[in-house]
Amino acid sequence: MGLFRRLCRLGNLLCHKILERLEEILDQCFNSENLIDKDLPTAQYISGLLNVSPNYSGSLLKSITGQTTKQHIHNKLIEKDKEKLSTTDLSVSEIACELGFGENYLIGERIKLNEYSGQFREFYFWRTYDGQEIDLIESDGNTLAAFEFKWNAYKRVKAPGAFAANYPKADFITINPGNYLEWIEKYPAQGTSTDKSL
């Protein structure tokens, strides 16, 4: 057997092992009973556990399966979501929040409440080229508030440096399982320079 064929077989074996390990890692991440106390795994975190760079794992998985590492994570979330829908009495929104999909749901509810109550605010998403981001920016024309969603209620989060430098008077608020209902219903943009949870 030629060198090229041996290398191809070795490459296929390596790919198979990485896929098996990816499944094990995702199962461990999502089989926890209390997903809400942890942040969802990132592509970078998964790559670290696979002992490869994020770029390599993304390229490798894309070439083998047609999906990136992030897509594999989301597929596992959807699989877990379907499982919970069929085996628990939780509502769709409760399951979505528990599995980390609540961010989009909560933003939608916040926007609807602002529209219905006549508090016409503008909503933005903020991201820099180097990957700094904020989940939601809200402005009433005079004040600016930034909201970061973290499902680990104990994790302290600071505003990204570029945001804090450019918008020093903006609020930066962490939304978590302990304060999300209050945030949807009551919290107005305040325009004070603080890092806080509600």
N, C-alpha and C positions, 0 to 999 in steps of 0.2 A: 504494500500500500504506500502511495506517495506521501510526501510531507504535507502537501496541500490538503489531501483527504484527512490525514490524521489531525491537522489543525482544525479543519471544519468539524470533525467529530468532537474534539476537545471543546470547541466553541459552543456546539450544541449542548454538550453536557453542562458547561458552565451556565448557559442560558436557562436550562432546565432547573438547575440548582437555585439560581437566583429567583426564578418564578415560584418555586416551592417555598423558599425562605420568605418571599414577599407575602404569600398567602398566610404563612405562620405568623408573621409580624402583624398583618392586618387582623387576623383572628384574635391575637392577644390584645390588640388595641381596642377592638370593638366587642369583645366578649365580657368586658368588665360590666358589673351590675350598675356602676355609678359613673357613667360617661360624663355626666354634667360637671363632675369635679376635676375633669382633665380637659385640656385643650385638645382639639382634634389634631391628629398627626399631620405633619407637613411633609412635602416631598423631600425636603432637606433632612428631616428627622428619619424618615424611612430609608433614605440613601445612606445615612450614617450607620443605621443598623445592618444594612446590606454590605457595609464596608466598601462602598463605591462613591464616587462624586455624584452630586445631584444631576449634573449634565449627562454623565455616563449612564446613570440609571434611567433617566428620562429617554435618552436616545435608544438605549438597549430595549427597554420595554416597548417603546413606540415601534421599533423595527420588528420585534417578535409578535406583539399582540395588537399593534395599531393604536394603542392607548398610552398616554403618559402616566407617570407615577401619580399625579394628581387625579387623573381620571380613574385609576384603579382605586384610590382612596374614596372617591365619590361613589363608585360602583358598590364598594363594600358598605358604605353608609346607606345606600338605597336598598341593598339586600337586607341589612339590619332593620331598616324602616319597614319593609314589607313583612318581615318576620314578626316585628312587634305589633303591626296592625292586625295580624291574624291570630296572635296569641295573648293579647292583653285587651283591657277595656279602656285604654288611654285614647284620647281624641287625637286626631291627626296633628293638630297644633301642639299638643303636649309631647307627642313623639318627635315632631320636628324640632322643638326646642331641646329636648333631651339629647338628640343626636347631632345637634349643631347646625341644623337648617333653620333654626328660629330667627336668625339674624334678618333674613329677607322678609320673613313673615312679620317680625316686629317693626321693621322699617316701613313696610306697607301699612300696618295698623297706625303707626305714628303719622304718616302722611295723610291717611284718611281722616283721622281725628282732627288734624290741623285744618283740613279742608272743611269738614262739617262744622267746626266751631268758629269758622271765620278768621282763624289766625293764619293768614296767608303768608307762609314762609317759603323760602327757596331751599332746595335740598341739593347737595352735591356729594360726590365721592372724590377723595383726594389721594393722589399717588404720585410719587416722584419716579424718575428714571432709575434711581438706584434701589427701588423697592420699598421705600418708606410709604406707609399708607394709613389712612383713617377710614373707618367703615362708613361714617356719615357726617356730613357738615350741614348745619342748619343755620340759616340767616333770616332775620326779620327786617333786614335793611339797615339796621343800626348796630346790632350785636351779632356775634358769631359764636356758635357752640359746636364742638367736635365730640363725636360719640364713638367709642370703641367697644365692641361686644366681646366679652370674655366669659365663657361658661364656667370657668373656675373662679368662684366668688372670692377666693383668697389671693388671687394673683394681682399684684399691683402693676399698673401699666402707666407709663409716662407718655406724654405727647412726643411724637417724633421730633428730633432736633430741628429739622428744616421748618416744620409747621410752627413750633414754639418761637423760633427766631422771626418768622415772617408775620405771625399773628399773636403777639404777646398778650393782647387783651382778651383773647378768646378763651372760653371755658373749655376744659377737656374733661369729659365725664366717662367713666367706665360703666357700661351697662352689663349686669350680671343676673343670675337667677333670683337674687334677693331684691332687686330693684326695678326689674323690667316693667312690671305692671304700673308702678308709680310713674316711670318715665313715659310710657305710652299715654297715660291719662293726664299728667299734671305738669311735667317739667317744661318750663319755657326757656328759651335762650336767654342767658343772663348778662353776658358781656363782662365778666370778671376774670382775672387771670389766675386760675387755680387748677390743680390736679385733684380730682375727687371722684368718689362714687356718690350716688344719691343717698 
